[in-house]
Amino acid sequence: MKLRERLAALPSGRRSKWLVLTAWLLIAFVAFSYAPRLADEQVNDSSTFLPKSAESTQVLALEEQFREGEFLPAVIVYQRESGITEADVALAEAHRAEIAYFKWAPPTLPPVVPSEDGKALQLVVPVDVAGDFTSVVDAVDELRTVATDADGLTVRVTGAAGINGDFLRAFSDLNTTLLLFTVSVVTIILLITYRSPILWLIPITTVIVAEQLAGALNWVLASNGVIVVNGQTVSIILVLVFGAGTDYALLLISRYREELRLQADRHDAMRTAVLRTSGAITASAFTVAAALLALRFSSLESTRGLGPAAALAILCAWAAALTLLPAILVALGRWVFWPFIPHAGDPSRAESGAWSRLGHSIARRPRPVWVVTALGLLVLAGSSTLLDASGLPNAERFRTTPPSVEGQALVAAHFDAGTGTPLVIIGDADSATAITEVVESNPGIGSVSEPQTAGQLVRFEATLAVAPTPAEAYPVIEELRLDLSSAPGIAIVGGDLAVDADVAAAAQRDRLVVIPLVLLIVFVILIMLLRALTAPALLMGTVILSFFAAIGVCTLIFAAVLGSTKGDVNYPIFAFIFLVALGVDYNIFLMTRVREEAGRLGTQAGTVRALAVTGGVITSAGIVLAATFSVLATLPLTGLFQIGLTVAVGVLIDALLVRSVLVPALTLDLDRRVWWPSALAKREEPEPAQVA
């Protein structure tokens, strides 16, 4: 017996299934104990994700010489439209005196500063985060309990601390909410798909165990410093396991039900089902995992960490789908399909169903079908040129308007727009005067602080006169760095805005490196799987076209829903990885079955039959995956909304249009040439009349 047959027999054997279930019971016990600890390993400070060569990274390292703690500035802004009163000033001073006693605040705070128009006050409060940026949430909450609106006076807490606090707050309890939404969505879809009050529990149980195992294994990696994870990574992993794991379950259960109609013994039926689907499921899982591992070539630690974490999650879903799921199903017996229990000898409805009729319809005139479909996708793809992925301003990182964003607007209206998010310049102390002159001469700089020295170094803070947005701040930072590079001595520019600018530059570099690598990896895997060159090239072309069509559709949705076509800097690469890797899944599921059927019936008849027997399950899988990722679109963070919506739209395009219409039409048009240069391309095909 071949190794593959032995592995297929393991979860479906009369005795061995109990060994598999026992092993998974032990795995689940350990996984459920350690998976929750992954939340404690999250690092949501964007500065920790920077490449070491970035100027802002170097500034962060040098700043340690200028301070005893790690401070993040919070800005309390007070505004009264009719003009600030003496009572307002007294209130701000009282707040300043009270805040000085907070355990995380320095003993002496900067003075309260009035605006030139007399309508606002601002108080900068350095928040000591003590190396743990999650503590900023508590500090900001504490500030907001003190600084509240009073008698027509608007008071808001903003600045770097306020913005980071609101961002981290958005991630609090996010995974619990996400898990509940995801389980609910998948449950509803499985109930509709199976029309059984029992069967849906089995794939849900399988993916929950896989998700917990993935969490436990990633906790081991994160706690030992192998990877860096943040809240976005954990959220993506959760929906990825649920989406992919449920897809694998749908494929296996569909084939198992098909075999139960052909075989009297459920153990034999499951053995055949695992044997026949394991190739497609394994190819799918390893394609996605390999594509995700390409993220290790990213220069951003956040992206580098997502790669192995998500790949490991996919492999957990794969292992559970091919061992735990079949063991549970075969142990429980046929009754789990109640009330539609399949019996040996029951007729298959696939040959006369809607998918069979669609296949025969496409087979009659495949070329016009694929030409019209491809042109339609090209039209949708045209809107992708409207996307601006240079980065999101702070005000657009949230789908709602948190207090920090309201406060930033007040600061911009009455003070230098960059207050609370200053640039930090560090250079040679001997060149302090020259550095000051260069910084002050830049029209984008509103003010420069007094120099602070430490040994041979000098430090300045420069407040931007322009809005702290990518469009306005990044050019100022670039110009300032260029001017300082030609000034006497050495000076480098950092600070929160410089960190964001360096992250954007690194993300742009990653697109040029990672995207071609992912395409190469997926193409090679398809060649190995299909043992041809034409079919893999065809599939790659359709997936890329589908990707740009999804981006085009979503860019229009962003403009309508968000009022902007701006995208997060990581949006293009994340969308590409998930859509190409997951989108090719459905083509793998279809084309592996086409190749199997083509060996018996020929490419024409094999394509029609493969579409007939896989159409329902692959469509259901696409809807499940789209639904799970669409859960991300319900979250308050724009970056996750964009990724979730795009993957959902892209998967639906892949499952309902590309895999159902475009790929079958291309395959039917090319006929046996689709398998070139394999031996299957040289086989004699039956006449088209036998298929249509």
C-alpha positions in Angstrom: 0.0 0.0 0.0 1.4 3.4 -1.0 2.1 6.0 1.7 -0.8 8.2 0.5 -3.2 5.3 0.8 -2.0 4.5 4.3 -2.4 8.1 5.4 -5.9 8.1 3.9 -6.7 4.9 5.8 -5.6 6.2 9.1 -8.6 8.5 10.1 -11.0 6.2 8.3 -10.0 2.8 9.7 -12.2 0.9 12.0 -9.7 1.0 14.9 -7.3 3.7 13.8 -9.9 6.4 13.8 -10.1 6.1 17.6 -6.3 6.6 17.8 -6.7 9.7 15.7 -9.5 11.1 17.8 -7.5 10.4 21.0 -4.5 12.2 19.7 -6.5 15.2 18.7 -8.2 15.2 22.1 -4.8 15.6 23.8 -3.8 18.2 21.2 -7.0 20.2 21.9 -6.4 20.1 25.6 -3.0 21.6 25.3 -4.0 24.1 22.6 -6.9 25.5 24.5 -4.6 26.0 27.5 -2.0 28.0 25.6 -3.8 29.7 22.7 -5.2 32.6 24.8 -1.6 33.6 25.7 -1.0 34.8 22.2 -2.9 38.0 23.0 -0.3 38.9 25.6 2.4 38.7 22.9 0.8 41.3 20.6 3.0 44.4 19.8 0.9 47.2 18.2 3.6 49.9 18.3 4.4 50.5 14.6 7.9 51.6 15.4 8.9 48.1 16.3 8.1 46.9 12.8 10.6 49.1 11.1 13.7 47.9 9.2 16.9 48.6 11.1 18.3 50.8 8.2 15.4 53.3 8.5 16.3 56.7 9.9 13.4 56.7 12.3 14.7 53.4 13.7 18.1 54.9 14.3 16.5 57.9 16.0 14.6 55.7 18.3 17.9 54.0 19.4 19.7 57.3 19.9 16.8 58.8 21.9 17.6 56.5 24.7 20.5 58.7 25.6 18.2 61.7 26.1 15.7 60.3 28.5 15.2 58.0 31.4 11.8 56.7 30.3 9.9 56.2 27.1 7.4 59.0 26.6 4.6 59.5 24.2 3.0 63.0 24.0 -0.7 63.5 24.7 -2.2 66.8 23.9 -5.2 68.1 25.8 -6.9 70.8 23.6 -9.6 73.2 25.0 -11.8 75.2 22.6 -14.5 77.8 23.1 -15.9 79.3 19.9 -16.7 82.6 21.6 -13.2 82.9 23.0 -11.3 81.4 26.0 -12.3 82.8 29.4 -10.3 83.2 32.6 -12.3 80.4 34.0 -11.2 78.2 31.1 -7.6 79.0 31.8 -8.0 78.2 35.5 -9.7 74.9 34.6 -6.7 73.9 32.4 -4.2 74.9 35.1 -6.2 72.8 37.6 -6.0 69.9 35.2 -2.3 70.4 34.8 -1.8 70.4 38.6 -3.9 67.2 39.0 -2.2 65.3 36.1 1.3 66.0 37.6 0.4 63.5 40.4 -0.4 60.7 38.0 2.1 57.8 38.4 3.0 57.8 34.7 3.4 61.6 34.3 6.7 63.6 34.8 6.7 65.8 38.0 6.8 69.0 35.9 4.5 69.5 32.9 4.9 72.0 30.1 2.8 75.2 30.6 -0.7 75.7 29.2 -0.4 77.4 25.8 -3.1 79.7 24.4 -3.7 79.9 20.6 -3.1 83.1 18.7 -6.8 83.5 17.9 -7.7 83.3 21.6 -10.2 80.5 21.0 -8.2 77.5 22.3 -5.7 76.2 24.8 -3.4 73.2 24.7 -1.5 71.3 27.3 1.1 68.7 26.2 1.4 65.8 28.7 4.3 63.4 28.2 3.0 59.8 28.9 5.6 57.4 30.2 4.7 54.1 28.6 7.6 52.3 30.4 8.4 50.2 27.3 4.8 48.8 27.1 2.7 50.7 24.6 -0.5 49.0 25.8 -0.2 51.0 29.0 -1.0 54.1 27.0 -4.7 53.0 26.8 -5.0 53.3 30.6 -3.1 56.6 30.7 -5.4 58.2 28.0 -8.5 56.9 29.8 -7.3 58.5 33.0 -6.7 61.8 31.2 -10.2 61.7 29.7 -11.7 61.2 33.1 -10.1 64.5 34.2 -10.3 66.5 30.9 -14.0 66.6 30.1 -16.3 69.1 28.4 -17.6 71.9 30.7 -20.1 74.7 30.1 -19.6 75.2 26.4 -15.9 74.4 26.5 -14.9 71.5 24.2 -12.1 69.3 25.7 -10.4 66.5 23.8 -7.3 64.3 24.4 -5.2 63.8 21.2 -1.6 63.8 20.2 0.5 60.6 19.6 -0.7 59.1 22.9 -4.4 59.8 22.3 -4.2 58.4 18.7 -2.3 55.3 19.8 -4.7 54.9 22.8 -7.7 54.9 20.5 -6.0 52.6 18.0 -5.2 50.1 20.8 -8.6 50.4 22.3 -10.1 49.4 18.9 -8.2 46.1 19.2 -9.3 45.4 22.8 -11.8 42.5 22.9 -11.5 42.5 19.1 -10.8 38.8 18.8 -13.7 37.8 21.0 -16.1 39.9 18.8 -14.5 38.6 15.7 -14.8 35.0 16.8 -18.4 35.3 17.7 -19.2 37.0 14.4 -17.2 34.4 12.4 -18.7 31.4 14.1 -22.2 32.9 13.6 -21.7 33.5 9.9 -20.1 30.1 9.2 -22.9 28.4 11.2 -25.6 30.0 9.2 -24.0 29.2 5.8 -23.4 25.6 6.8 -27.0 25.2 8.0 -28.2 26.5 4.6 -25.7 24.3 2.7 -26.3 21.0 4.5 -29.9 21.6 5.7 -29.0 19.4 8.6 -29.3 20.3 12.3 -26.3 18.1 13.2 -23.7 18.1 10.4 -22.7 21.7 10.6 -21.3 21.1 14.2 -18.6 18.8 12.9 -16.7 21.3 10.6 -17.2 24.1 13.1 -15.6 21.9 15.9 -12.8 21.0 13.5 -11.9 24.6 12.6 -12.2 25.8 16.3 -9.6 23.1 17.3 -7.4 24.1 14.4 -7.6 27.8 15.3 -6.7 27.1 18.9 -3.8 24.9 17.8 -2.6 27.7 15.5 -2.8 30.2 18.4 -0.8 27.9 20.7 1.9 27.3 18.2 2.2 30.9 17.3 2.4 31.8 20.9 5.4 29.6 21.2 7.0 31.4 18.2 6.1 34.9 19.4 7.1 34.3 23.1 10.5 33.1 21.9 11.1 36.1 19.6 10.9 34.1 16.4 8.0 36.3 15.0 6.3 39.6 15.9 2.5 39.6 16.0 0.1 42.5 16.3 -3.7 42.7 16.6 -4.2 42.8 12.9 -2.1 39.6 12.5 -4.2 37.7 15.1 -7.5 38.9 13.5 -6.4 37.8 10.0 -5.3 34.4 11.3 -8.6 33.8 12.9 -10.7 34.4 9.8 -8.1 32.6 7.6 -8.4 29.4 9.7 -12.2 29.6 9.7 -12.4 30.4 6.0 -9.8 27.9 4.7 -10.7 25.2 7.2 -14.4 25.3 6.3 -13.5 25.2 2.6 -11.5 22.1 3.1 -14.3 20.5 5.2 -16.8 21.3 2.5 -14.7 19.7 -0.2 -14.1 16.5 1.9 -17.7 16.2 3.1 -19.0 16.6 -0.5 -16.8 13.8 -1.8 -17.6 11.6 1.2 -21.4 12.1 0.6 -20.7 11.2 -3.1 -18.9 8.0 -2.1 -21.6 7.0 0.4 -24.0 6.8 -2.5 -21.5 4.4 -4.2 -20.2 2.3 -1.3 -22.0 0.4 1.4 -19.2 0.6 4.0 -18.7 4.1 5.4 -15.1 3.4 6.2 -14.4 2.5 2.6 -16.3 5.6 1.5 -14.3 7.9 3.7 -11.0 6.2 2.7 -11.8 6.9 -1.0 -13.0 10.5 -0.2 -9.8 11.3 1.7 -7.7 9.7 -1.0 -9.4 11.6 -3.8 -9.6 15.0 -2.1 -6.3 15.0 -0.2 -4.3 16.0 -3.3 -6.4 19.1 -4.0 -6.6 20.1 -0.3 -2.9 19.6 0.2 -2.0 21.5 -2.9 -4.3 24.3 -1.9 -3.0 24.5 1.7 0.7 24.3 0.7 0.1 26.9 -2.1 -1.4 29.3 0.4 1.3 28.5 3.0 4.2 28.9 0.6 2.7 32.2 -0.7 2.4 33.5 2.9 6.0 32.4 3.8 7.1 34.7 1.0 6.2 37.5 3.4 9.4 36.6 5.3 11.2 38.6 2.5 9.4 41.7 3.7 11.4 44.4 5.3 8.6 45.2 7.8 8.6 43.0 10.9 4.7 43.2 11.1 4.5 41.7 7.6 7.4 39.3 8.2 5.6 38.0 11.3 2.2 37.6 9.5 3.8 35.2 6.9 4.9 32.3 9.1 2.0 32.9 11.6 -0.7 32.6 8.9 1.1 29.8 7.1 1.2 27.8 10.3 -2.5 28.5 10.8 -3.3 27.2 7.3 -1.3 24.0 7.9 -3.2 23.5 11.2 -6.5 23.8 9.2 -5.1 21.3 6.6 -4.1 18.8 9.2 -7.4 19.0 11.0 -9.4 18.7 7.8 -7.6 15.5 6.6 -7.4 13.7 10.0 -9.7 15.1 12.7 -12.7 15.8 10.4 -12.8 12.4 8.7 -12.3 10.6 12.0 -15.3 12.3 13.6 -17.5 11.8 10.5 -16.7 8.1 10.2 -17.0 7.5 13.9 -20.5 9.0 14.0 -21.8 7.3 10.9 -24.2 8.2 8.1 -26.9 9.6 10.5 -25.0 12.9 10.8 -26.5 13.8 7.4 -30.0 13.6 8.8 -32.6 14.3 7.4 -30.9 13.8 4.0 -29.0 10.6 4.8 -27.1 9.2 1.7 -27.4 5.5 1.1 -25.5 3.2 -1.3 -27.3 3.1 -4.6 -28.9 6.6 -4.3 -28.8 8.4 -7.6 -26.5 11.4 -7.9 -28.2 14.6 -8.9 -25.0 16.3 -10.1 -25.4 15.1 -13.7 -28.8 16.8 -14.1 -28.3 19.8 -11.9 -27.7 23.5 -12.7 -24.0 23.2 -12.8 -24.2 20.4 -15.4 -26.5 22.6 -17.5 -24.1 25.5 -17.2 -21.2 23.3 -18.3 -23.0 22.0 -21.4 -24.1 25.6 -22.2 -20.5 26.8 -22.0 -19.3 23.8 -24.1 -21.5 24.8 -27.0 -19.7 28.2 -27.6 -16.7 28.5 -25.2 -14.8 31.2 -27.0 -17.4 33.9 -26.9 -18.1 33.0 -23.2 -14.5 33.5 -22.1 -13.9 36.6 -24.3 -17.0 38.4 -22.9 -16.2 37.4 -19.3 -12.5 38.5 -19.6 -13.6 41.8 -21.1 -16.0 42.4 -18.2 -13.3 41.7 -15.7 -10.9 44.1 -17.5 -13.5 46.9 -17.3 -13.8 46.3 -13.5 -10.0 46.2 -13.2 -9.8 49.7 -14.8 -11.0 51.3 -11.6 -8.0 49.9 -9.7 -5.9 52.8 -11.1 -7.9 55.1 -8.8 -6.4 53.5 -5.7 -4.0 55.6 -3.6 -2.1 53.3 -1.3 0.4 55.9 0.0 -1.1 55.5 3.5 -4.1 56.6 5.6 -4.1 59.8 7.7 -4.9 59.3 11.4 -8.4 60.7 10.8 -9.0 58.0 8.2 -7.6 55.0 10.1 -10.9 54.7 12.0 -14.3 54.2 10.4 -15.8 56.1 13.2 -14.5 59.4 14.7 -12.7 58.7 18.0 -11.9 61.6 20.4 -8.3 61.8 19.3 -9.3 62.5 15.7 -11.7 65.2 16.9 -8.9 66.7 19.0 -6.5 66.6 16.1 -8.9 68.6 14.1 -9.2 71.2 16.9 -5.4 71.4 17.1 -5.0 71.9 13.4 -7.6 74.7 13.5 -5.9 76.7 16.2 -2.3 75.7 16.5 0.5 74.2 14.3 -1.2 71.2 12.7 1.7 68.9 13.8 1.4 69.6 17.5 1.5 66.3 19.4 3.2 64.4 16.6 6.6 66.3 16.4 9.5 65.3 14.3 12.6 64.4 16.2 16.0 65.5 14.8 19.2 64.1 16.3 22.7 65.2 15.1 26.2 66.2 16.1 26.2 68.6 19.0 29.0 70.7 17.4 26.6 71.3 14.5 23.6 72.4 16.6 23.4 75.9 15.1 23.6 74.7 11.5 21.0 72.0 12.1 18.6 74.6 13.6 19.0 76.9 10.7 18.3 74.1 8.2 15.2 72.9 10.1 13.8 76.4 10.6 14.3 77.3 6.9 12.0 74.5 5.8 8.5 76.1 5.1 6.8 72.9 6.3 8.1 73.4 9.8 6.1 75.6 12.2 8.5 75.7 15.2 11.6 74.1 16.6 12.3 73.3 20.3 15.3 74.3 22.3 18.2 71.9 21.8 18.8 69.1 24.2 22.3 67.7 24.5 23.7 64.3 25.6 27.4 63.8 25.1 28.3 64.5 21.5 24.6 64.5 20.4 22.0 67.2 20.2 18.2 66.6 19.9 15.4 68.9 18.6 11.7 68.6 18.3 10.2 70.2 15.2 6.4 70.8 14.9 5.0 70.6 11.4 3.1 73.6 10.1 1.3 71.3 7.6 -1.3 68.6 8.4 0.2 65.4 9.8 -1.1 63.4 6.8 0.9 61.3 4.2 0.1 63.8 1.4 1.4 66.8 3.3 3.8 65.5 6.0 5.8 62.9 4.0 7.2 65.4 1.4 8.3 67.7 4.2 10.1 64.8 5.9 11.8 63.8 2.7 12.9 67.4 1.9 14.1 67.9 5.4 16.2 64.7 5.3 17.7 65.8 2.0 18.6 69.3 3.3 20.2 67.9 6.5 22.2 65.4 4.5 24.0 68.3 2.8 24.4 70.3 6.0 27.5 70.3 8.2 27.7 67.3 10.6 25.3 64.4 10.6 21.6 64.7 11.4 18.7 62.3 11.0 15.0 62.7 11.3 12.6 60.5 13.3 9.4 60.7 15.3 6.0 59.1 14.8 5.3 60.7 11.4 8.8 59.8 10.2 8.1 56.2 11.4 4.9 56.2 9.3 6.8 57.6 6.3 9.5 54.9 6.6 6.8 52.2 7.0 5.2 53.4 3.8 8.5 53.4 1.9 9.3 49.9 3.2 5.8 48.7 2.2 6.3 50.0 -1.4 9.7 48.2 -1.6 8.0 45.0 -0.3 5.5 45.0 -3.1 8.3 45.0 -5.7 10.0 42.0 -4.0 7.2 39.9 -2.5 4.5 40.0 -5.2 6.8 38.6 -8.0 8.0 36.0 -5.6 4.5 34.9 -4.7 3.6 34.6 -8.4 6.6 32.4 -9.0 5.8 30.2 -6.1 2.2 29.7 -7.0 3.1 29.1 -10.7 5.7 26.4 -9.8 3.2 24.6 -7.5 0.6 24.6 -10.2 3.1 23.1 -12.7 3.9 20.4 -10.2 0.3 19.7 -9.5 -1.2 19.7 -13.0 2.0 18.4 -14.7 1.6 20.9 -17.5 2.6 24.5 -18.5 -0.4 25.8 -20.3 -3.0 25.2 -17.6 -0.9 26.8 -14.8 -0.2 29.8 -17.1 -3.9 30.1 -17.8 -4.9 29.9 -14.1 -2.3 32.5 -13.1 -3.6 34.9 -15.7 -7.2 34.5 -14.6 -6.3 34.9 -10.9 -4.3 38.1 -11.6 -7.2 39.5 -13.7 -9.6 38.6 -10.9 -7.3 40.4 -8.4 -7.3 43.7 -10.3 -11.1 43.4 -10.9 -11.6 43.0 -7.1 -9.3 46.0 -6.4 -11.3 48.0 -9.0 -14.7 47.2 -7.5 -13.5 47.8 -3.9 -11.8 51.2 -4.8 -15.3 52.4 -6.0 -16.8 51.0 -2.8 -14.2 52.8 -0.7 -15.0 56.1 -2.5 -18.7 55.6 -1.8 -18.5 54.3 1.8 -15.3 56.0 3.1 -15.4 59.0 0.9 -11.8 58.4 -0.2 -9.8 56.1 -2.5 -6.8 56.1 -0.1 -5.6 52.7 1.1 -3.5 51.5 4.0 0.2 51.1 3.0 0.0 47.3 3.5 -3.4 46.9 1.8 -2.1 46.1 -1.7 0.4 43.4 -0.6 -2.1 41.8 1.9 -4.9 41.8 -0.7 -2.6 40.3 -3.3 -1.3 37.5 -1.1 -4.8 36.5 0.1 -6.6 36.9 -3.3 -3.9 35.1 -5.4 -3.3 32.3 -2.9 -6.9 31.8 -1.9 -8.3 32.6 -5.3 -6.2 29.9 -7.0 -7.6 27.4 -4.4 -10.9 27.2 -6.3 -9.1 26.7 -9.6 -7.0 23.9 -8.0 -10.2 22.3 -6.7 -11.7 22.5 -10.2 -8.7 21.7 -12.3 -7.5 18.7 -10.3 -11.0 17.2 -10.8 -10.9 18.1 -14.5 -7.6 16.3 -14.8 -9.0 13.3 -13.0 -12.1 13.2 -15.2 -10.1 14.0 -18.4 -8.1 10.8 -17.9 -11.3 8.8 -18.2 -13.6 10.9 -20.4 -11.4 13.3 -22.3 -10.9 17.0 -21.6 -14.3 18.2 -23.1 -16.5 15.7 -21.2 -14.2 15.8 -18.2 -14.5 19.6 -17.8 -18.3 19.5 -18.0 -18.5 16.7 -15.5 -15.9 18.3 -13.1 -17.9 21.5 -13.2 -21.1 19.5 -12.5 -19.8 17.6 -9.5 -17.7 20.4 -7.9 -19.8 23.5 -8.8 -22.0 23.4 -5.7 -19.3 22.7 -3.2 -16.8 25.2 -4.6 -19.4 27.9 -4.7 -20.4 27.1 -1.1 -16.7 27.2 -0.2 -16.3 30.6 -1.9 -19.4 32.0 -0.1 -18.0 30.7 3.3 -14.6 32.2 2.7 -16.1 35.5 1.5 -18.4 35.6 4.5 -15.7 35.0 7.0 -13.4 37.7 5.6 -16.4 40.1 5.3 -16.5 39.9 9.1 -13.3 42.0 9.1 -15.3 44.7 7.2 -17.6 45.1 10.2 -14.7 46.2 12.4 -13.9 49.9 13.2 -10.4 50.0 11.7 -10.2 51.1 8.1 -7.2 48.8 7.3 -9.0 45.7 8.3 -12.2 46.9 6.6 -10.4 47.3 3.4 -8.7 43.9 3.5 -11.8 42.1 4.6 -14.0 43.7 1.9 -11.5 43.1 -0.9 -10.9 39.5 -0.1 -14.6 38.9 0.2 -15.3 40.5 -3.2 -12.3 38.9 -4.8 -13.2 35.4 -3.6 -16.8 35.8 -4.9 -15.4 36.9 -8.3 -13.1 33.9 -8.3 -15.7 31.3 -7.1 -18.7 32.6 -9.0 -17.3 33.9 -12.2 -13.6 32.9 -12.8 -13.9 29.3 -11.7 -17.5 28.8 -12.8 -17.3 30.4 -16.2 -13.9 31.8 -17.4 -11.7 28.8 -16.5 -14.1 26.2 -17.9 -14.6 28.2 -21.1 -10.9 28.6 -21.6 -10.3 24.9 -20.9 -13.0 23.8 -23.3 -11.7 26.2 -26.0 -8.1 25.0 -25.7 -9.3 21.4 -25.3 -6.4 18.9 -24.8 -3.8 21.6 -25.5 -4.5 22.9 -22.0 -2.4 19.9 -20.7 0.7 20.7 -22.9 3.4 19.3 -22.7 2.1 16.3 -20.7 1.0 13.0 -22.3 -2.6 14.0 -21.6 -2.3 16.7 -24.3 -1.6 14.0 -26.9 -4.7 11.8 -26.2 -7.5 11.5 -28.7 -10.6 13.4 -27.6 -14.2 12.4 -28.2 -16.2 14.5 -30.7 -17.7 17.7 -29.2 -21.1 16.4 -30.1 -20.7 13.8 -27.5 -20.3 16.5 -24.8 -22.8 19.2 -25.8 
